[in-house]
Amino acid sequence: MEKKLSELIENDNFELREKMKNVFKDPLYTPRYNLALPEERELAYRRLKNFCEQDLFSVFDFEGDPRKIFAAHEVAGLVDGSMATKMTVQFNLFGGTLLKFGNRERFQSVLEKINNFEEVGCFGLTELGYGNNAVEMETTAIWDESTDEFIIDSPSVLSQKYWITNGYCHAHWCIVFAQLIIKGESYGVHGFLVEVRDKNLNLKQGVTIHDMGMKIGVNGVDNAKISFNQVRIPRAHLLDAFSQVDEKGLFSSEIKGKRARFLKMADQLLSGRICIASMTLNATKMGMLTSYRYSKSRKGVGPQGKSDAPIISYQFQQNTFVPLLAETLALCFGHNHVKNLYAENKKNVVKECCVIKAMVTWHSENSVSVLRERSGGQGYLACNRFGEGIGGAHAGITAEGDNGVLMQKVAKELLDGYKVSELAKNKLKDLLPGKLQKFLSGGELGLLKLREESLKAELALRMQRVKSKGREAIYNKWVNESADLVQDLALAYGQRFVLERFEWATKQCSLPVLIKCKELYAKLKIKESSSWFLSEGILSGRDYRKLCARINQLNKEIAPDIELVINSFNIPEFLVHAPMAKDWVAFNSYDHQGEVYNRPEKKSDELRSSSISH
């Protein structure tokens, strides 16, 4: 059963994952600190290049099994967030976009060199002034009839490409998104392959690249600001899978409408959101392993006043740790479901990709921050890696779309084609009785469905009432009057489908701890939305008190099996570098130069309770 749980968590490509993990036995991947910014970037580059050269995954996997690429991101997330971030741009945003929308015969050589990192690419979508409204970007690609070329130009400071990973140090190529203009007429945003550096990494004429400097995390990533001054590229460098321009400047496209063409061109952002969730979720697992091992070995005050009680035995520590563990499991199963849907290409997965990325990165930021706090002073040391996790989570929250904006996209997708009447909304509350007894016997999913449907009906009704009043009224109702409802609906949808996948997982593996974690996750989500359930009359104050008591009981019951779940994450010991997850007493017996401190010897157990202040 424990092996089955591990397989459920990892989902796919089990042998490949082991091979990937074994790559990281190389001392190259041992964490290093106190590096200068150029050294940190070079280290991330060398690590990724070495990983790529093992030939374990390929950009062409997007056409076979993209789960291999997602697996690479998950494994890399255990090791180095900077390396993983550079990888997602190289293989997904740059490589995946070129593969999907570029002419295969024309760009085959570049595509093949992506796999071994011989040629490095970046993805020039975001502009300084145009983040969540990229369709209005300023960069232009004007067709020159006399030379049969496109001229790429950045007309203002706001049009410079911004936050471009791989851009400052390593990229030879950039997929540049720009307004396609032919004979004065704009055809909307399209993608173009632009060489920004030659093979010796010298800048091409007309290309200007500036360093974005130090960040609050993942500083191995060489983010850049890139601008173009009349840079000429061949007409053939238009990524022309669905839009073409012939030698006479005649534009044709199978997709009607500028916005629709842009959304199609930016399609690789969807798999990018899965990649971000993949690396961030596994960084969270590493933080959980580290925190749990320390909580088990660190001794606090026991019943007799001595330092002999592992801090994981405290209710406060359990009530902090166990809910985070249950939610990590829940998001694993939800994330796996999204990966499978994407790989099998069974349906439009826009809302699934958006919501899972938001939920995972928010959870990671919260989890690693809370676990750092519950690890005391040890958690504040860089070598224990919580700082990497926090910085990486914040990068994930922002990258591939701001989470709040993505949740707006989820809500819009949910309302697409949805109709509801006043009568239907009023009757929604009758779907389930307001009795906790039903809910405790397996009705949590029904309650989450009830809330999702009710919020959807409320938002749909709001929008229907202003539909006839014009665009400005619709905009104001959505942006200025319904912001909280929009976010609540998207999150309610995500929580419901994640719980559905958790229930599915418990049917595949009937381990008692998994079943209890599923119940805990469900009840936690009800508690988080308790103000809504109470105000709607679905739960009473007495019900709420019973809910809280059951959550505390579940935390206590799950605590003895934490290690079983942690072990199911299948993190090899050679990837565990945090001293507090190992023999932190031995670690603290040496100074930074490796010399033993001049102090009396103490037994290991004594040191655990006295040498480091919690």
C-alpha positions as CSV (number, residue, x, y, z in Angstrom):
1,M,0.0,0.0,0.0
2,E,2.8,2.4,0.8
3,K,4.4,1.8,-2.6
4,K,1.0,2.4,-4.2
5,L,0.7,5.7,-2.4
6,S,4.2,6.7,-3.7
7,E,3.1,5.8,-7.2
8,L,-0.1,7.8,-6.9
9,I,1.9,10.8,-5.8
10,E,4.5,10.6,-8.6
11,N,1.8,9.6,-11.2
12,D,4.0,8.6,-14.2
13,N,7.4,7.8,-15.7
14,F,8.7,6.1,-12.5
15,E,11.9,4.6,-13.9
16,L,12.7,7.8,-15.7
17,R,12.3,9.8,-12.5
18,E,14.8,7.6,-10.7
19,K,17.3,8.1,-13.5
20,M,16.7,11.9,-13.3
21,K,17.2,11.9,-9.5
22,N,20.5,9.9,-9.9
23,V,21.9,12.7,-12.1
24,F,21.9,14.9,-9.0
25,K,24.3,12.7,-7.1
26,D,26.9,14.7,-8.9
27,P,28.6,17.1,-6.5
28,L,27.8,19.8,-9.0
29,Y,24.3,19.9,-7.5
30,T,25.4,20.3,-3.9
31,P,24.0,23.6,-2.6
32,R,26.4,26.5,-2.6
33,Y,26.1,29.8,-0.8
34,N,27.8,33.1,-0.6
35,L,28.2,33.2,-4.4
36,A,28.5,36.4,-6.4
37,L,25.6,37.0,-8.8
38,P,27.6,36.0,-11.9
39,E,28.8,32.8,-10.2
40,E,25.2,31.9,-9.2
41,R,24.0,32.3,-12.7
42,E,26.9,30.3,-14.1
43,L,26.2,27.5,-11.6
44,A,22.5,27.3,-12.7
45,Y,23.6,27.2,-16.3
46,R,26.2,24.5,-15.7
47,R,23.7,22.4,-13.7
48,L,21.0,22.7,-16.4
49,K,23.4,21.9,-19.2
50,N,24.6,18.8,-17.5
51,F,21.1,17.7,-16.8
52,C,20.1,18.2,-20.4
53,E,23.2,16.3,-21.7
54,Q,21.9,13.1,-20.0
55,D,19.4,12.8,-22.8
56,L,16.5,11.9,-20.4
57,F,13.9,14.3,-21.8
58,S,13.4,16.3,-25.0
59,V,11.4,19.2,-26.3
60,F,9.9,16.7,-28.7
61,D,8.3,15.0,-25.7
62,F,5.6,17.6,-26.1
63,E,4.5,15.6,-29.1
64,G,4.8,12.2,-27.3
65,D,4.4,12.4,-23.6
66,P,4.7,15.9,-22.1
67,R,4.6,14.3,-18.6
68,K,8.3,13.5,-19.1
69,I,9.0,17.2,-19.2
70,F,6.8,17.9,-16.2
71,A,8.6,15.1,-14.4
72,A,11.9,16.8,-15.1
73,H,10.5,20.0,-13.6
74,E,9.3,18.1,-10.5
75,V,12.7,16.4,-9.9
76,A,14.6,19.7,-10.6
77,G,12.3,21.4,-8.0
78,L,13.9,19.3,-5.3
79,V,17.3,20.6,-6.2
80,D,17.6,24.1,-7.6
81,G,14.8,26.5,-8.4
82,S,17.0,28.6,-10.7
83,M,17.9,25.6,-12.8
84,A,14.3,24.6,-13.0
85,T,13.2,28.1,-14.0
86,K,15.8,28.3,-16.8
87,M,14.7,24.8,-17.9
88,T,11.0,25.7,-18.2
89,V,11.8,28.6,-20.4
90,Q,14.3,26.6,-22.6
91,F,12.0,23.6,-23.1
92,N,8.5,24.9,-22.6
93,L,8.2,28.6,-23.5
94,F,10.9,28.8,-26.0
95,G,11.3,25.2,-27.3
96,G,7.6,24.3,-27.0
97,T,6.4,27.4,-28.8
98,L,9.0,26.9,-31.6
99,L,8.0,23.3,-31.9
100,K,4.3,24.0,-32.0
101,F,4.1,27.1,-34.2
102,G,7.4,27.2,-36.1
103,N,8.1,25.6,-39.5
104,R,9.6,22.2,-38.5
105,E,11.9,21.8,-41.5
106,R,13.1,25.4,-41.2
107,F,13.9,25.3,-37.5
108,Q,14.8,21.6,-37.0
109,S,18.5,22.4,-36.3
110,V,17.6,24.9,-33.6
111,L,15.0,22.4,-32.0
112,E,17.6,19.6,-31.9
113,K,20.1,21.9,-30.2
114,I,17.6,22.9,-27.5
115,N,17.8,19.4,-26.0
116,N,21.5,19.5,-25.1
117,F,21.5,23.2,-24.3
118,E,23.8,23.9,-27.1
119,E,21.5,26.7,-28.3
120,V,19.7,28.7,-25.6
121,G,16.4,30.5,-26.0
122,C,14.2,33.0,-24.2
123,F,10.6,34.1,-24.5
124,G,9.9,37.7,-25.2
125,L,6.2,38.2,-24.3
126,T,5.9,40.5,-21.3
127,E,6.6,44.2,-21.7
128,L,7.3,46.7,-19.0
129,G,4.0,48.4,-19.7
130,Y,1.9,45.4,-20.8
131,G,1.7,42.4,-18.5
132,N,-1.8,41.2,-18.1
133,N,-2.9,43.0,-21.3
134,A,-0.2,41.7,-23.6
135,V,-2.5,41.8,-26.6
136,E,-2.0,45.6,-26.6
137,M,1.8,45.5,-26.5
138,E,3.9,48.1,-28.4
139,T,6.7,46.1,-30.0
140,T,6.2,46.0,-33.8
141,A,7.2,43.7,-36.6
142,I,6.8,45.7,-39.8
143,W,7.1,43.9,-43.1
144,D,9.6,45.6,-45.5
145,E,8.5,44.9,-49.0
146,S,11.8,45.9,-50.6
147,T,13.8,43.3,-48.7
148,D,11.2,40.7,-47.8
149,E,12.1,41.1,-44.1
150,F,10.4,42.0,-40.9
151,I,11.8,44.9,-38.9
152,I,11.5,44.3,-35.1
153,D,11.3,47.5,-33.1
154,S,10.7,48.7,-29.6
155,P,9.2,52.2,-29.9
156,S,9.2,53.2,-26.2
157,V,10.6,52.3,-22.8
158,L,7.3,50.6,-21.9
159,S,7.8,48.3,-24.9
160,Q,11.0,46.7,-23.7
161,K,10.7,43.0,-23.1
162,Y,10.8,42.5,-19.3
163,W,11.7,39.7,-16.9
164,I,13.1,37.7,-19.8
165,T,14.6,34.5,-18.3
166,N,17.9,33.3,-19.9
167,G,18.1,36.8,-21.5
168,Y,21.0,38.5,-19.8
169,C,23.7,35.9,-20.0
170,H,22.9,32.8,-22.1
171,A,20.2,33.2,-24.8
172,H,21.1,33.0,-28.5
173,W,17.5,33.3,-29.6
174,C,14.4,35.0,-28.5
175,I,10.8,34.3,-29.5
176,V,9.6,37.9,-29.8
177,F,5.9,38.7,-29.6
178,A,5.1,41.8,-31.7
179,Q,2.3,43.6,-33.5
180,L,2.5,42.3,-37.1
181,I,2.1,45.3,-39.5
182,I,1.9,45.1,-43.3
183,K,1.6,48.2,-45.4
184,G,0.3,50.2,-42.4
185,E,-2.3,47.6,-41.4
186,S,-2.0,45.7,-38.1
187,Y,-2.9,42.0,-37.9
188,G,-2.4,41.6,-34.2
189,V,0.3,40.0,-32.0
190,H,2.4,37.2,-33.6
191,G,5.6,35.4,-32.6
192,F,8.9,35.8,-34.4
193,L,12.2,34.0,-34.0
194,V,14.9,36.6,-33.5
195,E,18.6,35.9,-33.1
196,V,19.8,38.1,-30.2
197,R,23.4,36.8,-29.9
198,D,25.8,34.9,-32.2
199,K,27.4,31.6,-31.3
200,N,30.1,33.5,-29.2
201,L,27.3,35.3,-27.3
202,N,28.1,38.6,-28.9
203,L,25.0,40.8,-29.2
204,K,23.5,41.2,-32.6
205,Q,23.2,44.6,-34.2
206,G,20.2,46.6,-32.9
207,V,19.6,44.4,-29.8
208,T,20.1,46.0,-26.4
209,I,20.0,43.8,-23.2
210,H,20.1,45.1,-19.7
211,D,20.5,43.1,-16.4
212,M,17.5,43.2,-14.1
213,G,19.8,42.7,-11.2
214,M,19.4,41.0,-7.8
215,K,16.0,39.7,-6.9
216,I,14.5,38.3,-3.6
217,G,15.1,34.8,-4.8
218,V,16.2,32.5,-7.7
219,N,19.1,34.7,-8.5
220,G,20.7,32.0,-10.7
221,V,18.1,33.1,-13.3
222,D,19.5,35.8,-15.6
223,N,16.5,37.9,-16.1
224,A,16.8,40.7,-18.6
225,K,15.3,43.8,-20.2
226,I,15.5,43.5,-24.0
227,S,14.8,46.1,-26.6
228,F,15.1,46.2,-30.4
229,N,16.1,49.0,-32.7
230,Q,15.2,48.2,-36.3
231,V,16.3,44.6,-36.1
232,R,15.8,42.8,-39.4
233,I,14.9,39.2,-39.6
234,P,13.9,37.0,-42.6
235,R,10.2,36.7,-43.4
236,A,10.6,33.0,-42.8
237,H,11.2,33.7,-39.1
238,L,7.5,34.4,-38.5
239,L,6.1,31.4,-36.6
240,D,3.5,30.6,-39.2
241,A,1.6,27.5,-38.1
242,F,-1.7,29.3,-38.3
243,S,-0.9,32.7,-39.9
244,Q,1.2,33.2,-43.0
245,V,2.6,36.1,-45.0
246,D,3.7,35.5,-48.6
247,E,6.4,37.2,-50.6
248,K,3.9,39.8,-51.8
249,G,2.9,40.7,-48.2
250,L,-0.4,38.9,-48.4
251,F,-1.6,37.9,-44.9
252,S,-3.7,34.8,-44.3
253,S,-4.8,33.0,-41.2
254,E,-7.0,30.1,-40.3
255,I,-7.9,32.0,-37.0
256,K,-10.2,35.0,-37.3
257,G,-9.7,37.9,-35.0
258,K,-6.6,39.5,-33.5
259,R,-7.3,38.5,-29.9
260,A,-8.0,34.9,-30.9
261,R,-4.7,34.7,-32.8
262,F,-2.8,36.1,-29.8
263,L,-4.4,33.6,-27.4
264,K,-3.5,30.7,-29.7
265,M,0.1,32.0,-30.1
266,A,0.5,32.2,-26.3
267,D,-0.8,28.6,-25.8
268,Q,2.4,27.4,-24.4
269,L,1.7,29.4,-21.3
270,L,-0.7,26.7,-20.3
271,S,1.9,24.0,-20.1
272,G,4.2,26.6,-18.5
273,R,1.7,26.9,-15.6
274,I,1.9,23.1,-15.1
275,C,5.7,23.3,-15.1
276,I,5.7,26.1,-12.5
277,A,3.3,24.0,-10.4
278,S,5.6,21.0,-10.8
279,M,8.8,22.6,-9.6
280,T,7.1,24.5,-6.8
281,L,5.1,21.6,-5.4
282,N,8.2,19.5,-5.1
283,A,10.1,22.3,-3.4
284,T,7.3,22.3,-0.9
285,K,7.7,18.6,-0.3
286,M,11.4,19.1,0.4
287,G,10.5,21.8,2.9
288,M,8.0,19.5,4.6
289,L,10.6,16.7,4.9
290,T,13.1,19.1,6.4
291,S,10.7,20.6,8.9
292,Y,9.3,17.2,9.9
293,R,12.7,15.6,10.6
294,Y,13.8,18.6,12.7
295,S,10.5,18.6,14.6
296,K,11.0,14.9,15.3
297,S,14.6,15.3,16.6
298,R,14.4,18.7,18.3
299,K,13.5,18.4,21.9
300,G,11.4,20.9,23.8
301,V,10.0,21.0,27.3
302,G,8.3,17.8,28.5
303,P,5.9,17.1,31.3
304,Q,8.7,17.0,33.9
305,G,10.2,20.3,32.8
306,K,13.1,18.7,31.0
307,S,13.9,19.0,27.3
308,D,12.8,15.6,26.4
309,A,9.7,16.0,24.2
310,P,10.0,16.1,20.4
311,I,8.3,19.3,19.3
312,I,6.2,17.3,16.8
313,S,4.5,15.8,19.8
314,Y,3.0,19.3,20.7
315,Q,-0.5,19.9,19.6
316,F,0.5,23.3,18.3
317,Q,3.1,21.8,16.0
318,Q,0.8,19.1,14.8
319,N,-2.0,21.5,14.2
320,T,0.4,23.5,12.1
321,F,2.1,20.7,10.2
322,V,-0.6,18.1,9.5
323,P,-3.0,20.4,7.6
324,L,-0.2,21.6,5.4
325,L,0.7,18.0,4.7
326,A,-2.9,17.1,3.8
327,E,-3.2,20.0,1.4
328,T,0.1,19.1,-0.2
329,L,-1.3,15.6,-0.9
330,A,-4.5,17.1,-2.2
331,L,-2.7,19.4,-4.6
332,C,-0.5,16.5,-5.8
333,F,-3.5,14.6,-6.9
334,G,-5.1,17.7,-8.5
335,H,-1.9,18.6,-10.2
336,N,-1.5,15.0,-11.5
337,H,-5.0,15.2,-13.0
338,V,-4.2,18.4,-14.8
339,K,-1.0,16.9,-16.2
340,N,-2.9,13.8,-17.5
341,L,-5.6,15.9,-19.1
342,Y,-3.0,18.0,-20.8
343,A,-1.0,15.0,-22.0
344,E,-4.0,13.2,-23.3
345,N,-5.4,16.3,-25.0
346,K,-8.9,15.3,-24.1
347,K,-10.4,18.7,-23.5
348,N,-9.8,22.4,-23.1
349,V,-7.7,22.7,-19.9
350,V,-7.4,26.5,-19.6
351,K,-9.2,26.8,-16.3
352,E,-7.5,23.7,-14.8
353,C,-4.0,24.9,-15.8
354,C,-4.7,28.3,-14.4
355,V,-6.2,27.3,-11.1
356,I,-3.7,24.6,-10.2
357,K,-0.8,26.9,-10.8
358,A,-2.4,29.5,-8.5
359,M,-3.4,27.1,-5.8
360,V,0.0,25.3,-5.7
361,T,2.1,28.4,-5.6
362,W,0.0,30.1,-3.0
363,H,0.1,26.9,-0.9
364,S,3.9,26.7,-1.3
365,E,4.5,30.2,-0.2
366,N,2.3,29.7,2.8
367,S,3.7,26.3,3.7
368,V,7.4,27.1,3.5
369,S,6.9,30.4,5.4
370,V,4.9,28.7,8.2
371,L,7.3,25.7,8.3
372,R,10.3,28.1,8.5
373,E,8.7,29.8,11.5
374,R,7.9,26.5,13.2
375,S,11.6,25.5,12.7
376,G,12.8,28.4,14.8
377,G,16.2,29.9,14.3
378,Q,17.5,26.8,12.4
379,G,14.9,27.6,9.7
380,Y,16.5,31.0,9.2
381,L,19.8,29.6,8.1
382,A,20.2,29.7,4.3
383,C,21.7,26.2,4.4
384,N,18.4,24.7,5.5
385,R,16.9,26.0,2.3
386,F,13.6,27.6,3.4
387,G,14.7,30.8,1.9
388,E,15.1,29.1,-1.5
389,G,11.6,27.8,-1.1
390,I,10.1,31.1,-0.2
391,G,11.8,33.0,-3.0
392,G,10.9,30.3,-5.5
393,A,7.2,30.3,-4.4
394,H,7.0,34.1,-4.9
395,A,8.6,33.7,-8.3
396,G,5.9,31.0,-9.1
397,I,3.1,33.2,-7.9
398,T,4.1,35.9,-10.4
399,A,5.5,33.9,-13.3
400,E,3.3,32.6,-16.2
401,G,0.6,35.0,-15.2
402,D,-0.2,36.8,-11.9
403,N,-2.3,34.4,-9.8
404,G,-5.1,36.9,-9.2
405,V,-5.4,37.5,-13.0
406,L,-5.4,33.8,-13.6
407,M,-8.3,33.4,-11.2
408,Q,-10.2,35.9,-13.2
409,K,-9.6,33.8,-16.3
410,V,-10.9,30.8,-14.4
411,A,-14.1,32.6,-13.4
412,K,-14.7,33.8,-17.0
413,E,-14.2,30.2,-18.3
414,L,-16.7,29.0,-15.7
415,L,-19.3,31.5,-16.9
416,D,-18.8,30.8,-20.5
417,G,-22.2,29.6,-21.8
418,Y,-23.6,29.4,-18.3
419,K,-27.2,30.6,-17.7
420,V,-29.0,30.8,-14.4
421,S,-32.3,32.2,-13.2
422,E,-33.2,33.9,-9.9
423,L,-35.4,30.9,-9.0
424,A,-32.5,28.5,-9.6
425,K,-30.2,30.5,-7.4
426,N,-32.7,30.5,-4.5
427,K,-33.1,26.8,-4.8
428,L,-29.4,26.0,-4.7
429,K,-29.3,26.0,-0.9
430,D,-31.9,23.2,-0.9
431,L,-29.5,20.7,-2.6
432,L,-28.1,19.7,0.8
433,P,-29.6,19.9,4.2
434,G,-27.9,22.3,6.7
435,K,-27.0,19.4,9.0
436,L,-23.4,18.6,9.9
437,Q,-24.4,14.9,10.3
438,K,-24.7,14.5,6.6
439,F,-21.5,16.4,6.0
440,L,-19.6,14.3,8.5
441,S,-20.7,11.1,6.9
442,G,-19.3,12.0,3.5
443,G,-21.0,15.2,2.4
444,E,-18.0,17.5,2.2
445,L,-17.7,17.3,-1.6
446,G,-21.4,18.1,-1.8
447,L,-20.9,21.2,0.3
448,L,-18.1,22.4,-1.8
449,K,-20.2,21.8,-4.9
450,L,-23.0,23.7,-3.4
451,R,-20.8,26.7,-2.6
452,E,-19.3,26.7,-6.1
453,E,-22.6,26.5,-7.8
454,S,-24.1,29.2,-5.6
455,L,-21.2,31.6,-6.3
456,K,-21.3,30.8,-10.0
457,A,-25.1,31.6,-10.0
458,E,-24.6,34.8,-8.1
459,L,-21.8,36.1,-10.4
460,A,-23.7,35.0,-13.5
461,L,-26.8,36.9,-12.4
462,R,-24.8,40.0,-11.7
463,M,-23.3,40.0,-15.1
464,Q,-26.6,39.2,-16.9
465,R,-28.2,42.2,-15.3
466,V,-25.7,44.6,-16.9
467,K,-25.2,42.7,-20.2
468,S,-27.5,45.1,-22.1
469,K,-26.0,48.2,-20.6
470,G,-22.8,48.1,-22.6
471,R,-19.1,47.4,-22.3
472,E,-18.4,50.0,-19.6
473,A,-21.1,48.7,-17.3
474,I,-19.9,45.1,-17.8
475,Y,-16.3,46.2,-17.0
476,N,-17.3,48.1,-13.9
477,K,-19.5,45.2,-12.6
478,W,-16.7,42.7,-13.0
479,V,-13.6,44.8,-12.0
480,N,-15.0,47.3,-9.5
481,E,-17.9,45.6,-7.9
482,S,-17.4,41.8,-8.1
483,A,-13.6,41.3,-7.5
484,D,-14.0,39.2,-4.3
485,L,-16.8,37.1,-5.8
486,V,-14.7,36.4,-8.9
487,Q,-11.8,35.2,-6.8
488,D,-14.0,33.2,-4.5
489,L,-15.7,31.4,-7.4
490,A,-12.4,30.4,-9.0
491,L,-11.0,29.1,-5.7
492,A,-14.2,27.3,-4.9
493,Y,-14.0,25.5,-8.3
494,G,-10.3,24.6,-7.7
495,Q,-11.0,23.2,-4.2
496,R,-13.9,21.2,-5.5
497,F,-12.0,19.5,-8.3
498,V,-8.9,18.9,-6.1
499,L,-11.1,17.2,-3.5
500,E,-12.7,15.1,-6.3
501,R,-9.2,13.9,-7.3
502,F,-8.3,13.2,-3.6
503,E,-11.4,11.0,-3.3
504,W,-10.4,9.2,-6.5
505,A,-6.9,8.6,-4.9
506,T,-8.4,7.1,-1.8
507,K,-10.3,4.6,-4.0
508,Q,-6.9,3.5,-5.5
509,C,-5.1,3.3,-2.2
510,S,-7.1,2.6,1.0
511,L,-4.4,3.5,3.5
512,P,-6.1,4.8,6.6
513,V,-3.8,7.9,6.8
514,L,-4.7,8.8,3.2
515,I,-8.4,8.6,3.9
516,K,-8.0,10.7,7.0
517,C,-5.9,13.3,5.1
518,K,-8.6,13.5,2.5
519,E,-11.3,14.1,5.2
520,L,-9.0,16.7,6.9
521,Y,-8.4,18.6,3.6
522,A,-12.2,18.7,2.9
523,K,-13.0,19.9,6.4
524,L,-10.3,22.6,6.3
525,K,-11.8,23.9,3.0
526,I,-15.2,24.1,4.7
527,K,-13.7,25.9,7.7
528,E,-11.9,28.4,5.4
529,S,-15.3,29.3,3.9
530,S,-17.2,29.0,7.2
531,S,-18.4,32.6,7.1
532,W,-20.2,31.8,3.8
533,F,-21.8,28.6,5.1
534,L,-22.8,30.2,8.4
535,S,-24.3,33.3,6.7
536,E,-26.2,31.2,4.2
537,G,-27.7,29.1,7.1
538,I,-26.1,25.9,5.9
539,L,-24.1,25.4,9.0
540,S,-24.9,26.5,12.6
541,G,-22.6,27.7,15.3
542,R,-22.9,24.3,16.9
543,D,-21.9,22.7,13.6
544,Y,-18.9,24.9,13.3
545,R,-17.7,23.9,16.8
546,K,-18.0,20.3,15.9
547,L,-16.1,20.9,12.7
548,C,-13.2,22.5,14.6
549,A,-13.1,19.6,17.1
550,R,-13.0,17.0,14.3
551,I,-10.2,18.9,12.6
552,N,-8.2,18.8,15.8
553,Q,-8.9,15.1,16.3
554,L,-7.8,14.3,12.7
555,N,-4.5,16.2,13.3
556,K,-3.9,14.1,16.3
557,E,-4.8,10.8,14.5
558,I,-2.7,11.6,11.4
559,A,0.4,12.8,13.3
560,P,1.9,9.3,14.0
561,D,1.8,8.5,10.3
562,I,3.4,11.7,9.1
563,E,6.7,9.9,8.3
564,L,4.8,7.3,6.1
565,V,3.4,10.1,4.0
566,I,6.8,12.0,3.9
567,N,8.5,8.8,2.8
568,S,5.9,8.4,0.0
569,F,7.3,11.6,-1.6
570,N,10.2,9.4,-2.6
571,I,12.9,12.0,-2.0
572,P,16.3,10.2,-2.1
573,E,18.6,10.8,0.9
574,F,21.4,12.1,-1.4
575,L,19.1,15.0,-2.3
576,V,18.5,16.0,1.4
577,H,21.2,18.6,2.1
578,A,19.6,20.7,4.9
579,P,21.6,20.1,8.1
580,M,18.5,20.4,10.3
581,A,17.1,17.4,8.4
582,K,20.2,15.3,9.3
583,D,22.5,15.3,12.3
584,W,22.3,18.9,13.0
585,V,24.3,18.4,16.2
586,A,27.2,17.2,14.3
587,F,26.8,20.1,11.9
588,N,27.0,22.5,14.7
589,S,30.1,20.9,16.1
590,Y,32.1,22.7,13.4
591,D,32.6,26.2,12.5
592,H,32.5,27.5,8.9
593,Q,36.2,26.5,8.3
594,G,35.5,22.9,9.4
595,E,37.4,23.3,12.7
596,V,35.9,21.7,15.9
597,Y,34.7,24.2,18.4
598,N,36.7,24.3,21.6
599,R,34.1,23.1,24.0
600,P,33.3,20.1,26.2
601,E,31.8,17.1,24.5
602,K,28.2,16.4,25.1
603,K,26.0,13.5,24.1
604,S,24.0,14.0,21.0
605,D,20.6,14.0,22.8
606,E,21.8,16.6,25.2
607,L,23.0,18.9,22.4
608,R,19.6,18.6,20.7
609,S,17.9,20.1,23.7
610,S,20.6,22.7,24.6
611,S,22.8,23.8,21.8
612,I,20.4,25.7,19.6
613,S,17.6,28.0,20.7
614,H,14.3,27.0,19.1
